[in-house]
């Protein structure tokens, strides 16, 4: 029992965010940051071009649908100013509805095509201990598809969403101009999306993290 406990404390545990790693460290565990790498080469790329309707996209689950409530009034106001915006929700709960909302069920078979249909990806979050521990996987999914993102400056998202890859927004007063900037300019979306894709390839791909994961596994072998 003592040996088992000792191994539990000395073997590294993987954490998806710095805040989670810090928690493990204070609990006496060795923590290794594992940022849930992906293979960008498997993702379809968004072709950004001028369109009558711009698609703002979100992918998640019914349990995180409530995070969208803070930005819905902003998107509604954009449609009132004749900017023709559609909000595509993949995997969201059915309680949220509006004429400009399109619900799509999540499936592995359609996930990549859904991501590649977005012009802008969003990740609104409240600032809580729980959300600060999220690993930003949603943002990196958008980036892998060449889609710029707007998100809350919470946890790791603050680091993921650089000025050249997307925009950070907290209040409606910040979300609205961020949306307007990307909605009105396909070239801006194209440039930021390309930078975001390059960022994921260089920092969060399997090719980037496989050697470090192999070294971690070797250390406990």
C-alpha positions, -999 to +999 in steps of 0.1 A: +000+000+000+028+024+009+046+016-024+014+021-044+009+055-027+045+065-033+042+056-070+010+076-072+028+107-060+060+103-080+046+093-113+037+123-135+000+131-140-011+148-172-030+181-169-047+200-197-041+235-183-016+253-161-042+258-133-049+221-133-011+213-131-008+237-102-036+219-084-019+186-089+014+200-077-001+213-044-016+178-039+019+163-041+018+150-077+043+156-105+023+173-132+031+173-169+012+197-192-006+177-218-025+201-241-046+175-259-027+175-291-044+170-324-036+163-360-043+195-380-036+177-413-068+157-407-090+189-405-108+205-434-099+241-439-124+270-440-123+289-473-129+324-462-147+346-488-173+374-489-208+360-482-243+374-477-245+356-443-215+351-420-216+319-398-205+323-362-199+288-349-197+270-315-191+233-307-197+219-273-223+199-253-256+204-235-238+209-202-219+239-215-247+255-236-254+280-208-220+297-215-236+310-247-262+331-230-240+361-225-233+366-262-268+359-276-280+395-271-249+407-290-255+384-320-292+394-320-282+431-321-259+424-350-288+409-370-309+440-361-283+461-379-287+441-411-254+423-408-270+389-415-253+366-390-261+329-384-251+312-352-244+275-358-245+254-326-230+219-327-240+197-298-259+225-279-290+220-258-323+226-275-335+253-251-317+281-270-336+291-301-339+321-324-346+325-362-308+331-367-297+300-348-291+267-365-288+236-343-267+207-355-262+174-337-226+165-329-211+134-345-176+123-352-185+119-389-195+155-394-174+173-368-146+184-392-170+196-419-190+215-392-158+233-380-149+241-416-183+257-422-176+284-395-164+319-404-158+327-367-155+304-337-165+315-303-158+304-267-175+325-241-168+315-205-176+328-171-145+333-149-147+305-123-122+280-108-138+253-130-135+272-163-100+284-155-090+247-156-103+241-191-077+233-217-090+254-246-096+224-269-125+242-286-103+271-296-077+247-310-104+229-330-113+262-346-077+270-353-070+236-369-098+244-394-083+278-401-111+296-383-103+327-361-118+328-327-133+352-302-133+341-266-133+351-230-099+359-214-103+329-190-076+304-182-055+291-211-077+308-237-060+341-228-028+326-241-042+308-271-061+337-286-034+361-297-042+394-314-032+378-348-054+347-343-086+361-329-098+385-302-105+384-265-138+398-252-154+400-217-184+423-219-210+430-246-191+462-253-161+441-263-179+413-280-198+436-304-168+454-320-149+421-322-177+405-341-180+435-364-143+435-372-144+399-384-179+399-399-172+428-423-138+417-436-133+382-452-096+391-457-092+397-420-108+363-412-086+347-438-054+361-424-062+354-388-074+319-397-042+311-415-021+324-386-042+303-362-037+272-382+000+277-383+000+283-346-017+249-339+006+231-363+037+244-345+026+242-309-003+217-305+001+190-331+010+154-325+043+160-342+051+188-317+042+168-285+049+132-294+087+134-284+078+149-250+051+124-243+075+096-252+101+110-228+075+113-200+064+077-205+101+066-206+107+083-173+081+061-156+089+028-174 
